[in-house]
Amino acid sequence: MSKKWNKERKDEEYYKKAKKENYHSRASYKLLQLNNKFNIIKKGDIVLDLGAAPGGWSQIALDKVGEEGLVIGVDLQRIKPMEGNNFIGITGDFTSEETVEEIFEITGRKVDIILSDASPKLSGVKDVDQVRALDLALGVLKISGLILKSHGSLIMKAFQGEEFETLLKEIKKEFKIVKTTKPPSSRKKSVEMYVVAKNKVNI
């Protein structure tokens, strides 16, 4: 990363707010704003956060589910420690069968909500990156088919481009309500979008 990029990031409003309010990342505000708008996460929910590191979304989810709920974060990278004993971090590949089995062992049932703010490793080549982003998003959708309960909800990052409509078509096959949005804390120049899907159907 360039020195200019690092300076812009540290001068940015949500970066400063995250530091001040002890959030693990500025991304916390994206989920906070999405949940305030769509009212997805509720007390007592079991939430699965895919691509969770460093833990910004898990922090918000923990606050929303309360002591009665549970948040499971999965990432190949280290997830920062969380307060309370109702967060479980798994270091691993969330697309693997072993990880899915481990999640089931923890929960004993399907989860209420799946979250994913995961991004693929970008190459800088537009066509390649769009395919990688689609593959990752479809991986999240595949897991939701396995581990998300009927009528459950999904909030996930996607990227605008030629493959975006392809992804939306696949999501609409599995959820009754599908909305796309860009929260205020998402950088204006970013091509990221967020998909909020509710009422998963049995296929």
Beta strands, then each sheet from edge to edge (+ up, - down):
strand 1: 46-50
strand 2: 70-75
strand 3: 87-91
strand 4: 111-116
strand 5: 148-159
strand 6: 175-181
strand 7: 192-200
sheet 1: 3+ 2+ 1+ 4+ 5+ 7- 6+
end
